[in-house]
Structures are given as structure tokens and as C-alpha cells.
Amino acid sequence: MPDLPDRDSEASEASGETGAGVSPPETDAERRRRRARFLHELAEARELRDRVQPRRAKAARLRHAMRMRTFRW
């Protein structure tokens, strides 16, 4: 179908790569910093969800406790 864009061009646009310039490879420190920021934001989101949905948070705590009791080392 000529009116649809190529998959290859969509993938390169989504990853931020353009034909003009390729970004240098990411260093380990940058990756760890980005991962730490993501995990921090994820924890904040979970805390917020637990505050606004206390019943679901309680059920999740109970399920987790049951899993931990039945887990075999």
C-alpha cells in the first residue's frame, strides 16, 4: 500500500534516530542514572495509587503476605 509509511522509517523515528545524525552510545553511568530515575518515579506512582485506592492496596499486601508465607527456600 503506497499511502502507508514504511515500518523501518517508523522504527527509526520512534527511537529518535534520523538519517542525519546518530547519537553516541550511552555510557553505563547515564544508563544507571536513567534507570534510577525511572525506578524512583515508579515507586512514587505506586505510593500514589496505594493512597488513592486503599482497598486495592490492602488486598495486594495480603496477597503478598500469603505468597511470602507459602514460598519455599
C-alpha positions in Angstrom: 0.0 0.0 0.0 1.8 3.1 -1.2 -0.1 5.5 1.2 1.3 3.9 4.3 4.8 4.7 5.7 7.4 2.0 5.9 7.9 0.2 9.1 11.6 0.8 9.1 11.1 4.6 8.9 8.6 4.4 11.8 11.0 2.4 14.0 13.9 4.9 13.4 11.6 7.9 14.1 10.3 6.3 17.3 13.8 5.5 18.6 14.9 9.1 17.9 17.2 8.2 15.1 17.2 10.2 12.0 19.3 9.7 8.9 21.3 12.9 9.6 23.0 12.1 12.9 23.3 9.1 15.1 23.7 9.8 18.8 26.8 8.4 20.6 26.3 5.2 22.6 25.0 5.7 26.1 27.5 5.3 28.9 26.9 3.0 31.9 26.6 5.9 34.3 23.9 7.6 32.1 22.0 4.3 31.9 22.2 3.8 35.7 21.0 7.4 36.3 18.1 7.0 33.9 17.2 3.6 35.4 17.4 5.1 39.0 15.1 7.9 37.9 12.6 5.5 36.3 12.5 3.3 39.4 12.1 6.3 41.7 9.2 7.6 39.6 7.7 4.1 39.6 7.8 3.9 43.3 6.2 7.3 43.6 3.4 6.2 41.3 2.8 3.0 43.3 2.6 5.1 46.5 0.1 7.4 45.0 -2.0 4.5 43.7 -1.9 3.0 47.2 -3.1 6.2 48.8 -6.0 6.7 46.4 -7.1 3.1 46.3 -6.6 1.8 49.9 -8.8 -1.3 49.5 -6.8 -2.5 46.5 -3.5 -1.7 48.4 -4.7 -3.8 51.3 -5.6 -6.7 49.1 -2.2 -6.5 47.4 -0.5 -6.5 50.8 -2.5 -9.6 51.9 -1.7 -11.4 48.7 2.0 -10.6 49.0 2.0 -11.8 52.6 0.3 -15.1 51.6 2.9 -15.6 48.8 5.7 -15.0 51.2 4.3 -17.5 53.7 3.9 -20.2 51.1 7.3 -19.6 49.4 9.8 -22.4 49.9 13.5 -21.6 50.1 
